[in-house]
Amino acid sequence: MARWKETKGVRRDPAMTKRRKRPVTWSLAKYKCKVGEDTIRKAKELGMSPRALISSNASRRDEPWKAAVADWIDSLYEKRFGKKP
């Protein structure tokens, strides 16, 4: 038997009160990282997930030594496939 919370006279299942996370999509990664379709295509070919792309775009102010996401993907693509983007 599930334990129910009673809030203001309404019974709620604890499993239903948890907030659901939105799935990270490529369009969200494109928006957050400010990259184009070509960079997204290369990231997909490299086998990256949208979450990895977003996490690599850490705070630019805190880590100024990091390359821009588009440049980083281009260099990985060139190393893997040996062709210029």
ZIGI-V611002 format. One line per field, one symbol per residue. ss: DSSP state (H for helix, E for strand, L for the rest). phi: phi as a letter, one per 20 degrees, with the letter a starting at -180 (. if undefined). burial: 1 if it has 16 or more other ideal C-beta (glycine too) atoms within 10 Angstrom, else 0. A space follows every 10 residues. Layout:
ss: ???
phi: ???
burial: ???
//
This chain:
ss: LLLEEEELLE EEEHHHHLLL LLLLLHHHHH HHHLLLHHHH HHHHHLLLLH HHHHHHLLLL LLLLLLLLHH HHHHHHHHHH HLLLL
phi: .fededclnd ecfgfeeffe effedfffff ffelceffff ffffffnedf ffffffefgf ffcfffffgf ffffffffff dmcff
burial: 0000000000 0000000000 0001000011 0010100011 0110000101 0011011000 0000000011 0111001000 00000
//
